Amino acid sequence: MRHTKNETTTQTLTRLITALDKQQPVTITYTKADDTETIRTIEIYDIVISNAGDILLKAMDRETGETRSFRLDRIVTYTVHRTEYTVARPAADEPRTGHGLATVTVLYPVGLPVLARVELLADALAA
């Protein structure tokens, strides 16, 4: 189990992008808006940036099978599993729901290492 307070945002994001690439589920301890904590096992399918500048993980909740969004800065701990995804996710051509989200499109060269992708994402966010 990794504690996000002991890592940089870049380290956490790098590990979560790797889990996304390998389609490995992640169990997170998450602080909700009402300051209560919940533990969820999720399957990440997208990472977006809100208009407020928050990094959001779009994921399927294994318990409910529903789409959920999680702010990266509210994740307290996480564990990446070695198993594979099992929950069906929205098709790529379905319109995204949610208001106030800005999508940042970043094109990566084939085979670009995860850390380089995180740096490209950070550069795109700064622009």
C-alpha positions as CSV (number, residue, x, y, z in Angstrom):
1,M,0.0,0.0,0.0
2,R,1.3,3.4,-1.0
3,H,0.6,6.6,1.0
4,T,0.2,9.6,-1.3
5,K,1.5,11.9,1.4
6,N,4.9,10.1,1.0
7,E,5.1,10.7,-2.8
8,T,5.0,13.5,-5.2
9,T,1.9,13.9,-7.4
10,T,4.1,12.9,-10.4
11,Q,5.0,9.6,-8.7
12,T,1.4,8.8,-7.9
13,L,0.2,9.8,-11.3
14,T,3.0,7.7,-13.0
15,R,2.0,4.6,-11.0
16,L,-1.7,5.1,-11.8
17,I,-1.0,5.7,-15.5
18,T,1.0,2.4,-15.5
19,A,-1.9,0.6,-13.9
20,L,-4.2,2.1,-16.6
21,D,-1.8,1.0,-19.3
22,K,-1.6,-2.6,-17.9
23,Q,-5.4,-2.6,-17.1
24,Q,-4.7,-3.4,-13.5
25,P,-7.3,-2.5,-10.8
26,V,-6.4,-0.2,-8.0
27,T,-7.8,-0.2,-4.5
28,I,-7.9,3.3,-3.1
29,T,-8.7,4.9,0.3
30,Y,-10.5,8.1,-0.7
31,T,-11.6,11.2,1.3
32,K,-15.0,12.2,0.1
33,A,-16.3,15.8,0.1
34,D,-17.9,15.4,3.5
35,D,-14.4,14.4,4.9
36,T,-15.4,10.7,5.4
37,E,-13.1,8.0,4.0
38,T,-14.2,5.2,1.7
39,I,-12.3,2.2,0.3
40,R,-13.0,1.4,-3.3
41,T,-11.5,-1.0,-5.9
42,I,-11.5,0.8,-9.2
43,E,-10.6,0.2,-12.9
44,I,-9.3,3.4,-14.4
45,Y,-10.2,4.1,-18.0
46,D,-9.4,7.8,-18.4
47,I,-7.6,10.7,-16.7
48,V,-9.0,14.2,-17.2
49,I,-8.5,17.7,-15.8
50,S,-11.4,19.7,-14.4
51,N,-11.9,23.3,-15.1
52,A,-10.7,24.0,-11.6
53,G,-7.4,22.3,-12.5
54,D,-8.0,19.1,-10.5
55,I,-6.7,15.8,-11.9
56,L,-9.6,13.4,-12.1
57,L,-9.5,9.6,-12.5
58,K,-12.5,8.3,-14.4
59,A,-13.0,4.7,-13.3
60,M,-15.4,1.9,-13.0
61,D,-16.2,1.0,-9.4
62,R,-15.9,-2.8,-9.0
63,E,-18.5,-3.0,-6.2
64,T,-21.3,-1.1,-8.0
65,G,-20.2,-1.5,-11.7
66,E,-20.8,2.2,-12.1
67,T,-18.7,5.0,-13.5
68,R,-17.1,7.2,-10.9
69,S,-14.7,10.1,-10.8
70,F,-12.0,10.5,-8.2
71,R,-9.8,13.6,-7.5
72,L,-6.2,12.6,-7.4
73,D,-5.6,14.9,-4.4
74,R,-8.2,13.2,-2.3
75,I,-6.6,9.7,-2.6
76,V,-5.0,8.9,0.7
77,T,-3.6,5.4,-0.1
78,Y,-3.6,3.1,-3.0
79,T,-2.6,-0.4,-4.0
80,V,-2.2,-1.6,-7.6
81,H,-3.2,-5.2,-8.1
82,R,-1.7,-7.7,-10.6
83,T,-5.1,-8.9,-11.8
84,E,-7.0,-7.7,-14.9
85,Y,-10.0,-5.6,-15.4
86,T,-13.4,-7.3,-15.1
87,V,-16.0,-4.5,-15.3
88,A,-17.4,-3.3,-18.6
89,R,-16.6,0.4,-19.3
90,P,-18.3,3.0,-21.5
91,A,-17.6,2.7,-25.2
92,A,-15.1,5.3,-26.5
93,D,-17.8,6.7,-28.9
94,E,-20.3,7.3,-26.1
95,P,-20.6,11.0,-25.2
96,R,-19.0,11.8,-21.9
97,T,-21.3,12.9,-19.1
98,G,-20.3,15.4,-16.5
99,H,-20.2,19.2,-16.5
100,G,-17.3,21.4,-15.9
101,L,-14.7,19.1,-17.3
102,A,-12.0,20.1,-19.7
103,T,-10.3,17.3,-21.7
104,V,-6.6,17.7,-22.4
105,T,-5.6,15.8,-25.5
106,V,-1.9,14.8,-25.5
107,L,-0.5,12.7,-28.4
108,Y,2.3,10.3,-27.3
109,P,4.9,8.7,-29.6
110,V,4.6,4.9,-29.6
111,G,6.5,3.3,-26.8
112,L,7.0,6.6,-24.9
113,P,7.9,5.8,-21.2
114,V,5.3,6.6,-18.6
115,L,7.4,9.3,-17.0
116,A,7.8,11.1,-20.3
117,R,4.0,10.9,-20.8
118,V,3.4,12.5,-17.3
119,E,5.8,15.3,-18.3
120,L,3.9,15.8,-21.6
121,L,0.6,15.9,-19.6
122,A,2.0,18.4,-17.2
123,D,3.3,20.6,-20.1
124,A,-0.2,20.4,-21.7
125,L,-1.9,21.4,-18.4
126,A,0.4,24.4,-18.0
127,A,-0.4,25.7,-21.5
